[in-house]
């Protein structure tokens, strides 16, 4: 069996895991959670931009 090599396969896997988690959380979490999640995401993005 051949293994299909994709460029950025690890990044694609992380993206799929993240999207799946977000979809599952969207079904069970209240709206206030999303304000918190957006704040955390913005802080993480800012830190990532400052690092590079």
PyMOL Python script that loads the backbone (N, CA, C, O; Angstrom):
from pymol import cmd

cmd.read_pdbstr("""\
ATOM      1  N   UNK A   1       0.840  -1.192   0.000  1.00  0.00           N
ATOM      2  CA  UNK A   1       0.000   0.000   0.000  1.00  0.00           C
ATOM      3  C   UNK A   1       0.877   1.245   0.000  1.00  0.00           C
ATOM      4  O   UNK A   1       1.772   1.381   0.835  1.00  0.00           O
ATOM      5  N   UNK A   2       0.627   2.130  -0.915  1.00  0.00           N
ATOM      6  CA  UNK A   2       1.420   3.345  -1.009  1.00  0.00           C
ATOM      7  C   UNK A   2       0.895   4.404  -0.069  1.00  0.00           C
ATOM      8  O   UNK A   2      -0.311   4.544   0.134  1.00  0.00           O
ATOM      9  N   UNK A   3       1.804   5.127   0.487  1.00  0.00           N
ATOM     10  CA  UNK A   3       1.423   6.237   1.351  1.00  0.00           C
ATOM     11  C   UNK A   3       1.384   7.505   0.512  1.00  0.00           C
ATOM     12  O   UNK A   3       2.330   7.807  -0.216  1.00  0.00           O
ATOM     13  N   UNK A   4       0.305   8.232   0.616  1.00  0.00           N
ATOM     14  CA  UNK A   4       0.168   9.478  -0.147  1.00  0.00           C
ATOM     15  C   UNK A   4       0.850  10.588   0.637  1.00  0.00           C
ATOM     16  O   UNK A   4       0.484  10.864   1.779  1.00  0.00           O
ATOM     17  N   UNK A   5       1.825  11.212   0.032  1.00  0.00           N
ATOM     18  CA  UNK A   5       2.549  12.292   0.690  1.00  0.00           C
ATOM     19  C   UNK A   5       1.986  13.635   0.222  1.00  0.00           C
ATOM     20  O   UNK A   5       2.030  13.972  -0.961  1.00  0.00           O
ATOM     21  N   UNK A   6       1.475  14.361   1.151  1.00  0.00           N
ATOM     22  CA  UNK A   6       0.968  15.691   0.848  1.00  0.00           C
ATOM     23  C   UNK A   6       1.899  16.721   1.448  1.00  0.00           C
ATOM     24  O   UNK A   6       2.469  16.505   2.517  1.00  0.00           O
ATOM     25  N   UNK A   7       2.053  17.818   0.776  1.00  0.00           N
ATOM     26  CA  UNK A   7       2.817  18.908   1.358  1.00  0.00           C
ATOM     27  C   UNK A   7       2.056  19.461   2.539  1.00  0.00           C
ATOM     28  O   UNK A   7       0.863  19.749   2.443  1.00  0.00           O
ATOM     29  N   UNK A   8       2.742  19.607   3.645  1.00  0.00           N
ATOM     30  CA  UNK A   8       2.094  20.130   4.840  1.00  0.00           C
ATOM     31  C   UNK A   8       1.062  19.174   5.403  1.00  0.00           C
ATOM     32  O   UNK A   8       0.043  19.611   5.938  1.00  0.00           O
ATOM     33  N   UNK A   9       1.306  17.879   5.294  1.00  0.00           N
ATOM     34  CA  UNK A   9       0.369  16.881   5.783  1.00  0.00           C
ATOM     35  C   UNK A   9       0.103  17.016   7.276  1.00  0.00           C
ATOM     36  O   UNK A   9      -1.021  16.810   7.733  1.00  0.00           O
ATOM     37  N   UNK A  10       1.134  17.359   8.029  1.00  0.00           N
ATOM     38  CA  UNK A  10       0.982  17.527   9.468  1.00  0.00           C
ATOM     39  C   UNK A  10       0.088  18.742   9.754  1.00  0.00           C
ATOM     40  O   UNK A  10      -0.770  18.697  10.636  1.00  0.00           O
ATOM     41  N   UNK A  11       0.297  19.813   9.008  1.00  0.00           N
ATOM     42  CA  UNK A  11      -0.533  21.014   9.197  1.00  0.00           C
ATOM     43  C   UNK A  11      -1.981  20.730   8.817  1.00  0.00           C
ATOM     44  O   UNK A  11      -2.905  21.233   9.456  1.00  0.00           O
ATOM     45  N   UNK A  12      -2.173  19.936   7.790  1.00  0.00           N
ATOM     46  CA  UNK A  12      -3.527  19.588   7.361  1.00  0.00           C
ATOM     47  C   UNK A  12      -4.217  18.747   8.430  1.00  0.00           C
ATOM     48  O   UNK A  12      -5.403  18.937   8.698  1.00  0.00           O
ATOM     49  N   UNK A  13      -3.499  17.840   9.028  1.00  0.00           N
ATOM     50  CA  UNK A  13      -4.047  17.028  10.111  1.00  0.00           C
ATOM     51  C   UNK A  13      -4.446  17.870  11.312  1.00  0.00           C
ATOM     52  O   UNK A  13      -5.505  17.654  11.902  1.00  0.00           O
ATOM     53  N   UNK A  14      -3.601  18.828  11.675  1.00  0.00           N
ATOM     54  CA  UNK A  14      -3.910  19.728  12.783  1.00  0.00           C
ATOM     55  C   UNK A  14      -5.128  20.568  12.452  1.00  0.00           C
ATOM     56  O   UNK A  14      -5.973  20.810  13.314  1.00  0.00           O
ATOM     57  N   UNK A  15      -5.223  21.014  11.212  1.00  0.00           N
ATOM     58  CA  UNK A  15      -6.386  21.801  10.788  1.00  0.00           C
ATOM     59  C   UNK A  15      -7.668  20.991  10.906  1.00  0.00           C
ATOM     60  O   UNK A  15      -8.674  21.492  11.409  1.00  0.00           O
ATOM     61  N   UNK A  16      -7.642  19.742  10.447  1.00  0.00           N
ATOM     62  CA  UNK A  16      -8.827  18.889  10.540  1.00  0.00           C
ATOM     63  C   UNK A  16      -9.223  18.633  11.988  1.00  0.00           C
ATOM     64  O   UNK A  16     -10.407  18.679  12.323  1.00  0.00           O
ATOM     65  N   UNK A  17      -8.242  18.364  12.851  1.00  0.00           N
ATOM     66  CA  UNK A  17      -8.540  18.149  14.267  1.00  0.00           C
ATOM     67  C   UNK A  17      -9.151  19.398  14.898  1.00  0.00           C
ATOM     68  O   UNK A  17     -10.100  19.307  15.677  1.00  0.00           O
ATOM     69  N   UNK A  18      -8.606  20.552  14.560  1.00  0.00           N
ATOM     70  CA  UNK A  18      -9.127  21.802  15.106  1.00  0.00           C
ATOM     71  C   UNK A  18     -10.549  22.063  14.636  1.00  0.00           C
ATOM     72  O   UNK A  18     -11.417  22.412  15.435  1.00  0.00           O
ATOM     73  N   UNK A  19     -10.788  21.893  13.344  1.00  0.00           N
ATOM     74  CA  UNK A  19     -12.132  22.125  12.819  1.00  0.00           C
ATOM     75  C   UNK A  19     -13.142  21.144  13.405  1.00  0.00           C
ATOM     76  O   UNK A  19     -14.267  21.529  13.723  1.00  0.00           O
ATOM     77  N   UNK A  20     -12.755  19.899  13.547  1.00  0.00           N
ATOM     78  CA  UNK A  20     -13.645  18.911  14.152  1.00  0.00           C
ATOM     79  C   UNK A  20     -13.980  19.265  15.590  1.00  0.00           C
ATOM     80  O   UNK A  20     -15.131  19.150  16.012  1.00  0.00           O
ATOM     81  N   UNK A  21     -12.980  19.693  16.342  1.00  0.00           N
ATOM     82  CA  UNK A  21     -13.205  20.097  17.726  1.00  0.00           C
ATOM     83  C   UNK A  21     -14.144  21.293  17.810  1.00  0.00           C
ATOM     84  O   UNK A  21     -15.028  21.337  18.665  1.00  0.00           O
ATOM     85  N   UNK A  22     -13.950  22.256  16.926  1.00  0.00           N
ATOM     86  CA  UNK A  22     -14.801  23.446  16.927  1.00  0.00           C
ATOM     87  C   UNK A  22     -16.243  23.074  16.604  1.00  0.00           C
ATOM     88  O   UNK A  22     -17.170  23.593  17.226  1.00  0.00           O
ATOM     89  N   UNK A  23     -16.438  22.197  15.654  1.00  0.00           N
ATOM     90  CA  UNK A  23     -17.796  21.786  15.288  1.00  0.00           C
ATOM     91  C   UNK A  23     -18.476  21.070  16.461  1.00  0.00           C
ATOM     92  O   UNK A  23     -19.644  21.326  16.753  1.00  0.00           O
ATOM     93  N   UNK A  24     -17.751  20.184  17.122  1.00  0.00           N
ATOM     94  CA  UNK A  24     -18.334  19.481  18.269  1.00  0.00           C
ATOM     95  C   UNK A  24     -18.626  20.457  19.407  1.00  0.00           C
ATOM     96  O   UNK A  24     -19.683  20.374  20.033  1.00  0.00           O
ATOM     97  N   UNK A  25     -17.715  21.366  19.677  1.00  0.00           N
ATOM     98  CA  UNK A  25     -17.952  22.350  20.733  1.00  0.00           C
ATOM     99  C   UNK A  25     -19.120  23.271  20.403  1.00  0.00           C
ATOM    100  O   UNK A  25     -19.853  23.693  21.298  1.00  0.00           O
ATOM    101  N   UNK A  26     -19.293  23.578  19.134  1.00  0.00           N
ATOM    102  CA  UNK A  26     -20.394  24.455  18.725  1.00  0.00           C
ATOM    103  C   UNK A  26     -21.745  23.838  19.059  1.00  0.00           C
ATOM    104  O   UNK A  26     -22.721  24.554  19.282  1.00  0.00           O
ATOM    105  N   UNK A  27     -21.802  22.529  19.094  1.00  0.00           N
ATOM    106  CA  UNK A  27     -23.063  21.856  19.395  1.00  0.00           C
ATOM    107  C   UNK A  27     -23.399  21.872  20.875  1.00  0.00           C
ATOM    108  O   UNK A  27     -24.574  21.796  21.234  1.00  0.00           O
ATOM    109  N   UNK A  28     -22.396  21.971  21.748  1.00  0.00           N
ATOM    110  CA  UNK A  28     -22.667  21.813  23.170  1.00  0.00           C
ATOM    111  C   UNK A  28     -22.373  23.040  24.031  1.00  0.00           C
ATOM    112  O   UNK A  28     -22.832  23.109  25.171  1.00  0.00           O
ATOM    113  N   UNK A  29     -21.626  24.001  23.518  1.00  0.00           N
ATOM    114  CA  UNK A  29     -21.218  25.126  24.356  1.00  0.00           C
ATOM    115  C   UNK A  29     -22.164  26.321  24.219  1.00  0.00           C
ATOM    116  O   UNK A  29     -22.733  26.545  23.150  1.00  0.00           O
ATOM    117  N   UNK A  30     -22.332  27.093  25.306  1.00  0.00           N
ATOM    118  CA  UNK A  30     -23.171  28.295  25.247  1.00  0.00           C
ATOM    119  C   UNK A  30     -22.470  29.426  24.496  1.00  0.00           C
ATOM    120  O   UNK A  30     -21.257  29.376  24.291  1.00  0.00           O
ATOM    121  N   UNK A  31     -23.228  30.446  24.084  1.00  0.00           N
ATOM    122  CA  UNK A  31     -22.647  31.542  23.296  1.00  0.00           C
ATOM    123  C   UNK A  31     -21.512  32.297  23.999  1.00  0.00           C
ATOM    124  O   UNK A  31     -20.592  32.766  23.330  1.00  0.00           O
ATOM    125  N   UNK A  32     -21.554  32.426  25.314  1.00  0.00           N
ATOM    126  CA  UNK A  32     -20.497  33.178  26.004  1.00  0.00           C
ATOM    127  C   UNK A  32     -19.135  32.512  25.840  1.00  0.00           C
ATOM    128  O   UNK A  32     -18.103  33.182  25.886  1.00  0.00           O
ATOM    129  N   UNK A  33     -19.130  31.196  25.649  1.00  0.00           N
ATOM    130  CA  UNK A  33     -17.875  30.480  25.424  1.00  0.00           C
ATOM    131  C   UNK A  33     -17.171  31.001  24.186  1.00  0.00           C
ATOM    132  O   UNK A  33     -15.943  31.084  24.160  1.00  0.00           O
ATOM    133  N   UNK A  34     -17.931  31.352  23.161  1.00  0.00           N
ATOM    134  CA  UNK A  34     -17.321  31.768  21.903  1.00  0.00           C
ATOM    135  C   UNK A  34     -16.637  33.115  22.022  1.00  0.00           C
ATOM    136  O   UNK A  34     -15.658  33.373  21.321  1.00  0.00           O
ATOM    137  N   UNK A  35     -17.136  33.985  22.904  1.00  0.00           N
ATOM    138  CA  UNK A  35     -16.430  35.248  23.170  1.00  0.00           C
ATOM    139  C   UNK A  35     -15.072  34.957  23.809  1.00  0.00           C
ATOM    140  O   UNK A  35     -14.058  35.546  23.435  1.00  0.00           O
ATOM    141  N   UNK A  36     -15.069  34.049  24.766  1.00  0.00           N
ATOM    142  CA  UNK A  36     -13.827  33.647  25.413  1.00  0.00           C
ATOM    143  C   UNK A  36     -12.875  33.002  24.408  1.00  0.00           C
ATOM    144  O   UNK A  36     -11.684  33.314  24.385  1.00  0.00           O
ATOM    145  N   UNK A  37     -13.403  32.102  23.579  1.00  0.00           N
ATOM    146  CA  UNK A  37     -12.571  31.405  22.591  1.00  0.00           C
ATOM    147  C   UNK A  37     -11.976  32.384  21.577  1.00  0.00           C
ATOM    148  O   UNK A  37     -10.823  32.234  21.172  1.00  0.00           O
ATOM    149  N   UNK A  38     -12.756  33.380  21.169  1.00  0.00           N
ATOM    150  CA  UNK A  38     -12.248  34.388  20.235  1.00  0.00           C
ATOM    151  C   UNK A  38     -11.121  35.192  20.872  1.00  0.00           C
ATOM    152  O   UNK A  38     -10.114  35.481  20.225  1.00  0.00           O
ATOM    153  N   UNK A  39     -11.292  35.550  22.130  1.00  0.00           N
ATOM    154  CA  UNK A  39     -10.235  36.277  22.833  1.00  0.00           C
ATOM    155  C   UNK A  39      -8.951  35.468  22.924  1.00  0.00           C
ATOM    156  O   UNK A  39      -7.863  35.991  22.682  1.00  0.00           O
ATOM    157  N   UNK A  40      -9.076  34.202  23.271  1.00  0.00           N
ATOM    158  CA  UNK A  40      -7.901  33.326  23.368  1.00  0.00           C
ATOM    159  C   UNK A  40      -7.232  33.180  21.996  1.00  0.00           C
ATOM    160  O   UNK A  40      -6.006  33.219  21.890  1.00  0.00           O
ATOM    161  N   UNK A  41      -8.043  33.013  20.956  1.00  0.00           N
ATOM    162  CA  UNK A  41      -7.490  32.864  19.608  1.00  0.00           C
ATOM    163  C   UNK A  41      -6.739  34.125  19.175  1.00  0.00           C
ATOM    164  O   UNK A  41      -5.678  34.037  18.558  1.00  0.00           O
ATOM    165  N   UNK A  42      -7.285  35.286  19.495  1.00  0.00           N
ATOM    166  CA  UNK A  42      -6.608  36.532  19.128  1.00  0.00           C
ATOM    167  C   UNK A  42      -5.296  36.704  19.888  1.00  0.00           C
ATOM    168  O   UNK A  42      -4.305  37.163  19.320  1.00  0.00           O
ATOM    169  N   UNK A  43      -5.285  36.342  21.157  1.00  0.00           N
ATOM    170  CA  UNK A  43      -4.040  36.426  21.930  1.00  0.00           C
ATOM    171  C   UNK A  43      -2.996  35.465  21.371  1.00  0.00           C
ATOM    172  O   UNK A  43      -1.832  35.835  21.218  1.00  0.00           O
ATOM    173  N   UNK A  44      -3.402  34.237  21.066  1.00  0.00           N
ATOM    174  CA  UNK A  44      -2.464  33.263  20.493  1.00  0.00           C
ATOM    175  C   UNK A  44      -1.934  33.716  19.141  1.00  0.00           C
ATOM    176  O   UNK A  44      -0.745  33.566  18.856  1.00  0.00           O
ATOM    177  N   UNK A  45      -2.812  34.270  18.306  1.00  0.00           N
ATOM    178  CA  UNK A  45      -2.374  34.767  16.996  1.00  0.00           C
ATOM    179  C   UNK A  45      -1.395  35.922  17.163  1.00  0.00           C
ATOM    180  O   UNK A  45      -0.398  35.997  16.445  1.00  0.00           O
ATOM    181  N   UNK A  46      -1.670  36.812  18.094  1.00  0.00           N
ATOM    182  CA  UNK A  46      -0.766  37.934  18.345  1.00  0.00           C
ATOM    183  C   UNK A  46       0.592  37.461  18.810  1.00  0.00           C
ATOM    184  O   UNK A  46       1.617  37.965  18.351  1.00  0.00           O
ATOM    185  N   UNK A  47       0.614  36.491  19.721  1.00  0.00           N
ATOM    186  CA  UNK A  47       1.887  35.950  20.198  1.00  0.00           C
ATOM    187  C   UNK A  47       2.659  35.263  19.082  1.00  0.00           C
ATOM    188  O   UNK A  47       3.881  35.387  18.999  1.00  0.00           O
ATOM    189  N   UNK A  48       1.944  34.537  18.221  1.00  0.00           N
ATOM    190  CA  UNK A  48       2.598  33.858  17.101  1.00  0.00           C
ATOM    191  C   UNK A  48       3.198  34.876  16.126  1.00  0.00           C
ATOM    192  O   UNK A  48       4.289  34.666  15.594  1.00  0.00           O
ATOM    193  N   UNK A  49       2.488  35.965  15.899  1.00  0.00           N
ATOM    194  CA  UNK A  49       3.019  37.001  15.001  1.00  0.00           C
ATOM    195  C   UNK A  49       4.220  37.706  15.602  1.00  0.00           C
ATOM    196  O   UNK A  49       5.157  38.053  14.883  1.00  0.00           O
ATOM    197  N   UNK A  50       4.207  37.922  16.899  1.00  0.00           N
ATOM    198  CA  UNK A  50       5.346  38.572  17.558  1.00  0.00           C
ATOM    199  C   UNK A  50       6.574  37.677  17.587  1.00  0.00           C
ATOM    200  O   UNK A  50       7.700  38.173  17.564  1.00  0.00           O
ATOM    201  N   UNK A  51       6.372  36.367  17.639  1.00  0.00           N
ATOM    202  CA  UNK A  51       7.489  35.425  17.667  1.00  0.00           C
ATOM    203  C   UNK A  51       8.269  35.435  16.362  1.00  0.00           C
ATOM    204  O   UNK A  51       9.490  35.276  16.368  1.00  0.00           O
ATOM    205  N   UNK A  52       7.575  35.620  15.239  1.00  0.00           N
ATOM    206  CA  UNK A  52       8.235  35.518  13.935  1.00  0.00           C
ATOM    207  C   UNK A  52       8.573  36.851  13.441  1.00  0.00           C
ATOM    208  O   UNK A  52       9.136  36.982  12.355  1.00  0.00           O
TER     209      UNK A  52
END
""", "prot")
cmd.dss("prot")
cmd.show_as("cartoon", "prot")
cmd.util.cbc("prot")
cmd.orient("prot")
